Amino acid sequence: MLRDEINKALEVLKSGGVILYPTDTIWGLGCDATNEAAVDKLLKIKNRPAEKSLIVLLDVDSKLQSYVTEIPDVAYDLIEYAESPLTIIFSGAKNLAQNVINADGSVGVRIVKHDFCTPLIQRFRKPIVSTSANLSGQPSPKFFDDIDPAILAAVDYVVDFEQENRSNRKPSTIMKLSSGGQFEFIRK
């Protein structure tokens, strides 16, 4: 079943579609982070202003260098030793859709460790966008059942995995990391 869900989601991502999927944090809306039209579609579904930043998921930290120009050494330690999901905002984003990159040239990246997301990203071979599965301004859904019917109707595919999961999940910690290795917490 998991393999089938990964295959279905993979086809939607390859065709520029938007998926609703479980992550290592909360349910998310996702698309190809290198496809500007797909990102536009996701932003319309979410009714989110393009200026608000998005998070990108990767399966392994060795792929960071493909999407970020400067990676301070401490980033690898932070990723390795983080006890909960950690999104790091890096300067100098590259090779991503322009509407994924923040106005200051930065991008938030999370190396995901999850039964669905990790193999999906491995097979897709590109980063995927992850943003909470809610309409802009509304609270993030804690569980699948909390997702707005408008979101369910608007996406191209709803992943049938972990929909019954009632464990308490929360958004990732977000940390901004400067090229010199200094960091500040944006969200704990």
PATILO-580721 format. One record per residue: x negated, y, z negated of N, C-alpha, C in turn. Coordinates in steps of 0.1 Angstrom, whole numbers, padded with zeros to 4 digits, always signed. Atoms other than C-alpha are relative to their C-alpha. Example, Ala and Ser with C-alpha at 12.3 -4.5 7.8 and 13.67 -1.06 7.14 Angstrom:
<rs>
-0009-0012+0000-0123-0045-0078-0009+0012+0000+0009-0011+0000-0137-0011-0071+0008+0011-0008
</rs>
This chain:
<rs>
-0008-0012+0000+0000+0000+0000-0009+0013+0000+0008-0012+0000-0027+0025-0009-0007+0002+0013+0007-0002-0013-0046+0018+0024+0010+0005+0010-0010-0005-0009-0013+0024+0043+0002+0015-0002-0003-0014+0003-0007+0057+0025-0012+0009+0005+0012-0007-0005-0043+0068+0033+0000+0001+0015-0001-0001-0015-0039+0059+0070+0011+0010+0005-0011-0009-0004-0006+0078+0072-0004+0014-0002+0005-0014+0003-0021+0109+0055-0011+0004+0010+0011-0003-0009-0052+0107+0077+0005+0004+0014-0006-0004-0013-0031+0108+0109+0006+0014+0000-0006-0013+0001-0012+0138+0097-0011+0011-0001+0012-0009+0001-0045+0156+0087-0006+0002+0014+0006-0001-0013-0060+0148+0121+0008+0008+0010-0008-0007-0009-0030+0162+0139+0004+0015-0004-0002-0013+0004-0031+0195+0120+0012+0002-0009-0011-0001+0009-0003+0187+0096-0004+0003-0014+0001-0003+0014+0003+0194+0059+0005-0012-0008-0005+0011+0008+0005+0167+0033+0003+0004-0014-0003-0002+0014+0019+0166-0002-0006-0012-0007+0007+0011+0004-0004+0144-0022-0005+0001-0015+0005+0000+0014-0016+0134-0057-0015+0002+0001+0014-0002+0001-0050+0146-0067-0005-0004-0014+0005+0003+0013-0073+0142-0097+0005+0010-0011-0006-0009+0009-0054+0171-0112+0015-0001+0001-0015+0000-0002-0018+0180-0102+0003-0003+0014-0004+0002-0013+0002+0174-0071-0004+0012+0009+0005-0011-0008-0012+0194-0042+0005-0001+0014-0003-0001-0014-0005+0206-0007-0014+0000+0007+0014+0001-0007-0034+0197+0017+0001+0000+0015+0002+0000-0014-0046+0201+0052-0015+0000+0003+0014+0000-0005-0078+0201+0073-0005+0014-0004+0005-0013+0004-0099+0229+0057-0009+0006+0011+0007-0006-0011-0116+0235+0091+0009+0004+0011-0010-0003-0010-0084+0240+0110+0009+0012-0004-0007-0012+0004-0071+0276+0108+0015-0001+0002-0015+0001-0003-0036+0268+0123+0006-0009-0011-0005+0009+0011-0032+0240+0097+0001+0008-0013+0001-0008+0012-0042+0264+0069+0012+0010+0000-0011-0010-0002-0017+0290+0082+0013-0007-0003-0012+0007+0002+0010+0264+0082+0002-0003-0015+0000+0003+0014+0002+0254+0046+0004+0013-0008-0003-0013+0007+0003+0291+0035+0014+0004+0002-0014-0004-0002+0037+0296+0051+0009-0009-0009-0008+0009+0008+0051+0265+0033+0000+0005-0014+0002-0004+0014+0038+0278+0000+0005+0014-0002-0004-0014+0000+0049+0314+0009-0011+0008-0008+0011-0006+0008+0015+0325-0003-0008+0010+0009+0007-0010-0007-0004+0356+0007-0014-0006+0004+0012+0005-0005-0035+0348+0028-0012+0004-0008+0011-0005+0008-0057+0369+0005-0003-0009-0012+0002+0009+0012-0052+0344-0024-0009-0012+0004+0009+0010-0003-0080+0319-0025+0005-0014-0001-0004+0014+0000-0077+0282-0018-0012-0008-0005+0010+0010+0004-0097+0252-0031-0002-0010+0011+0003+0010-0010-0114+0227-0009-0005-0012-0008+0005+0012+0007-0120+0191-0019-0010-0007+0009+0010+0008-0007-0150+0170-0009-0001-0013-0008+0001+0013+0007-0157+0133-0018-0013-0002-0006+0013+0002+0006-0194+0136-0026-0008+0014+0001+0007-0013+0001-0217+0165-0036-0011+0001+0011+0010-0001-0010-0242+0156-0008+0006+0008+0013-0006-0007-0012-0217+0172+0017+0001+0015-0003-0001-0014+0003-0218+0206-0001-0008+0008+0010+0009-0008-0009-0247+0218+0021+0006+0002+0014-0006-0002-0013-0225+0214+0052+0010+0012-0001-0011-0010+0001-0200+0240+0038-0004+0013-0009+0004-0011+0008-0220+0263+0015-0015+0003+0003+0014-0004-0003-0253+0282+0023-0009-0001-0011+0009+0000+0012-0267+0285-0012+0006-0008-0011-0005+0009+0011-0263+0257-0038-0011+0000-0011+0009+0001+0010-0281+0264-0070-0001-0014-0006+0003+0014+0005-0297+0232-0085+0010-0003-0011-0009+0002+0011-0275+0236-0116+0014-0005+0004-0013+0005-0005-0244+0229-0095+0001-0015+0000-0001+0014+0000-0253+0193-0091+0001-0006-0014-0002+0004+0014-0257+0189-0129+0014+0002-0005-0014-0003+0004-0224+0206-0135+0010-0010+0005-0009+0010-0006-0207+0183-0111-0001-0014-0006+0002+0013+0006-0223+0152-0125+0005-0002-0014-0003+0002+0014-0217+0159-0161+0014+0006-0004-0013-0006+0004-0183+0176-0160+0009-0012-0005-0008+0011+0006-0159+0156-0182+0014+0001+0006-0013-0001-0006-0128+0169-0164-0002+0007+0014+0002-0006-0014-0121+0181-0128-0005+0015-0001+0007-0013+0000-0143+0211-0121+0000+0006+0015+0001-0007-0013-0139+0236-0092-0011+0010-0002+0011-0010+0000-0170+0257-0085+0002+0009+0012-0001-0010-0011-0168+0289-0065-0014+0003+0004+0014-0003-0006-0199+0292-0043+0001+0012+0009+0002-0011-0010-0211+0322-0023-0004-0007+0013+0005+0005-0012-0218+0318+0013+0006-0012+0006-0007+0011-0007-0191+0295+0027-0003+0000+0014+0002+0001-0015-0196+0282+0062+0007-0013+0005-0006+0012-0007-0181+0257+0087+0014-0003-0005-0014+0002+0005-0146+0262+0072+0009+0010+0008-0009-0009-0007-0115+0278+0087-0001+0014-0007+0001-0013+0005-0117+0316+0082+0010+0003-0011-0010-0003+0010-0085+0317+0062-0001-0009-0013+0003+0007+0012-0100+0293+0036-0010+0008-0008+0011-0008+0006-0130+0316+0029+0006+0013-0006-0004-0013+0007-0124+0344+0004-0006+0012+0007+0005-0012-0006-0129+0380+0014-0015+0003-0003+0014-0002+0004-0163+0380-0004-0009-0010+0006+0008+0011-0006-0175+0350+0016-0001-0012-0008+0002+0011+0008-0171+0326-0012+0011-0011+0002-0010+0010-0001-0151+0293-0015-0001-0009-0012+0000+0009+0012-0140+0271-0044+0000-0014+0005+0002+0014-0004-0151+0235-0040+0001-0010-0012+0000+0010+0010-0142+0204-0061-0004-0013+0006+0004+0013-0003-0159+0171-0058+0010-0009-0007-0011+0007+0006-0129+0148-0064-0004-0015-0002+0002+0015+0004-0130+0114-0081+0014-0005-0002-0014+0004+0001-0096+0099-0074+0003-0011+0010-0003+0012-0008-0082+0066-0060+0006+0003+0013-0006-0004-0013-0063+0084-0032-0009+0010+0007+0007-0011-0007-0083+0115-0024-0014-0004+0005+0013+0003-0004-0118+0101-0024-0001-0008+0013+0000+0007-0013-0112+0075+0003+0006+0007+0012-0006-0008-0011-0090+0098+0023-0011+0010+0006+0010-0010-0005-0118+0125+0025-0011-0008+0006+0011+0008-0006-0144+0098+0032+0004-0003+0014-0004+0004-0014-0124+0086+0062+0003+0012+0009-0003-0012-0008-0114+0121+0073-0013+0007+0005+0014-0006-0002-0151+0132+0072+0000+0015+0001+0000-0015+0001-0141+0168+0066+0007+0003-0013-0006-0004+0013-0130+0188+0035+0015+0002+0003-0014-0003-0001-0093+0191+0028+0003+0011-0010-0005-0011+0009-0075+0221+0012+0008-0007-0011-0009+0004+0011-0059+0216-0022+0005+0012-0007-0006-0011+0007-0035+0240-0036+0013-0006-0007-0011+0006+0008-0008+0234-0062+0013-0001+0009-0012+0003-0008+0025+0220-0047+0012+0008-0005-0011-0009+0005+0047+0250-0057+0000+0012+0010-0002-0013-0007+0061+0281-0040-0008+0010-0008+0008-0011+0007+0038+0311-0047+0008+0007-0010-0007-0007+0011+0047+0327-0080+0007-0010-0010-0007+0009+0009+0064+0296-0094-0010-0009-0008+0009+0008+0008+0049+0273-0121-0005-0012+0008+0005+0012-0006+0027+0244-0109+0008-0012-0005-0007+0012+0004+0046+0211-0110-0009-0009-0008+0008+0010+0008+0034+0188-0138+0002-0014+0005-0003+0013-0005+0050+0158-0122+0006+0001+0014-0006+0001-0014+0062+0147-0087+0015+0005+0000-0014-0004+0001+0098+0152-0099+0003+0015-0001-0001-0015+0002+0091+0189-0106-0002+0008+0013+0004-0007-0013+0082+0197-0069+0013+0005+0006-0011-0007-0006+0106+0221-0053+0005-0007+0013-0005+0007-0012+0129+0204-0026-0004+0008+0013+0004-0007-0012+0119+0232-0002-0014-0004+0005+0013+0005-0003+0083+0220-0004+0001-0014+0006-0002+0014-0005+0093+0184+0001+0005+0000+0014-0006-0001-0014+0113+0193+0032-0010+0006+0010+0008-0007-0009+0086+0215+0047-0013-0007+0004+0013+0006-0003+0055+0193+0046+0002-0011+0011-0001+0010-0011+0047+0168+0074-0001-0014-0006+0000+0013+0006+0041+0139+0050-0001+0001-0015+0000+0001+0014+0048+0131+0014-0007-0014-0004+0007+0013+0004+0023+0105+0000+0007-0007-0010-0008+0009+0009+0040+0076-0017-0010-0007-0009+0009+0006+0009+0014+0070-0044+0000+0009-0012+0000-0007+0013+0014+0080-0081+0012+0009-0002-0012-0008+0002+0049+0095-0078+0006-0002-0013-0006+0003+0013+0059+0078-0110-0010+0003-0012+0010-0003+0010+0028+0089-0129+0004+0011-0009-0005-0011+0009+0038+0108-0160-0011+0004-0010+0011-0004+0009+0003+0113-0175-0001+0015+0001+0001-0015+0001-0003+0149-0186-0012+0005+0008+0011-0005-0009-0023+0165-0158+0001+0016+0000+0000-0014-0001-0034+0201-0155-0010+0004+0011+0009-0004-0010-0052+0222-0129-0015-0001-0005+0014+0002+0003-0090+0220-0127-0005+0013-0007+0007-0011+0005-0114+0242-0146-0007+0007+0012+0006-0007-0011-0127+0269-0123-0012+0009-0005+0012-0007+0004-0162+0283-0126-0006+0007+0012+0007-0008-0011-0179+0310-0104-0015-0001-0003+0014+0002+0001-0216+0302-0098-0007+0009+0010+0007-0009-0009-0240+0328-0085-0012-0007+0006+0011+0007-0007-0269+0319-0062-0012-0001-0010+0011+0001+0010-0293+0325-0092+0003-0011-0011-0004+0011+0009-0274+0298-0112+0008+0005-0012-0009-0005+0011-0255+0322-0136+0014-0004+0003-0014+0003-0002-0219+0312-0141+0009+0006-0009-0010-0005+0009-0187+0325-0155+0013-0009+0002-0013+0007-0001-0154+0307-0162+0011+0009+0005-0012-0008-0005-0124+0319-0142+0012-0006-0006-0011+0007+0007-0100+0293-0156-0006-0012-0007+0005+0011+0008-0107+0269-0184+0012-0010-0002
</rs>
